[in-house]
Amino acid sequence: MEPKTIKKIGVLTSGGDSPGMNAAIRAAVRAGFYYNLEMYGIYRGYEGMIQNDIKKLDSKNITHVLERGGTFLKSARSLEFKTPEGRKKAYDNLMSHGIDALVVIGGDGSLTGAHLFFKEYGIPSIGLPGTIDNDLSGTDSTIGFDTACNTAIEAIDKIRDTATSHDRLFFVEVMGRDAGFIAINAGIGSAAAAILIPEKKMPIDHLVDKLKIRSKAKKSSNIVIVAEGGKSGGAGEIAGKVKKYLPTYDIKVTILGHLQRGGAPSSFDRLLASKLGVAAVEGLLQGKYDVMAGLINNKVVYTPIKKAIVDDKTVDEEDFRIAKILST
Ligand code: F6P
């Protein structure tokens, strides 16, 4: 597309927050200043766009944010933005500030919103993959995924200590919505006895057989990682089913939950977010609209948002094979 003249860019974070969002905002804003643009913070995602919670940013706003978890622009899941009336209000507010382009940082729901908004109002926009779930195509990793995996592994290591002391079987549930990326990474990285992910079926009797084999091999602790979106249920449900087969086992359940979304971003996420924040602004200036900037083999790639959200990125078969070998 022929580049439009862009002078004012609005930045927002939307959906579930992820570590590294602040670093991405900072990089986009810094890049904007580098190219002599005015940069605006849209607070609370699309909700703030609808309620006109929009402020011009200066360099003070982005001082000491790179290293902080969460998002200083705050985030929300806006129901009103899903309606044409909500999007019209949002558009009118952007126009009242003269904002002529957008950087949207979020997961698939947030990028879907950006795509729809672009189709309806033609405002140049670029999405950045900000989610711990890693479920977007067009990037090897999403911003926050690496930190979330590190957090999960650190927590599971601690569970391992107590599991070993008491010879217990733990079921640990990790986030990821419908995807098993956190589960497979955290499972391999913490020597899990088994990993249950939505992408692969594991019948309960197979899991039970595996645990029995490990018991014969005198393994001192067993940790089963369960992805929250699994078709056979969450960690509590699976634990209940296994208990019926193995009534003598001392079984405990831990749901890691939102702690996986917090904390300072890892060096990987800081770098990824910084590269993509700059890529977002440069992409807009080059006329790349309605795309998501991602990093593939360490190179910036712009993928149409429609493709990034629809293409099913699935857990690598090879990772699953390795997990299987390592848990026997
Ligand atoms: O998409 C990120 C995520 O943390 C998912 O892993 C999880 O299913 C969901 O958000 C939780 O959403 P909320 O914070 O709205 O409960």
Residues whose N, C-alpha, C, O or C-beta is under 5 A from the ligand:
A	BS01	F6P	G16 D133 M175 G176 R177
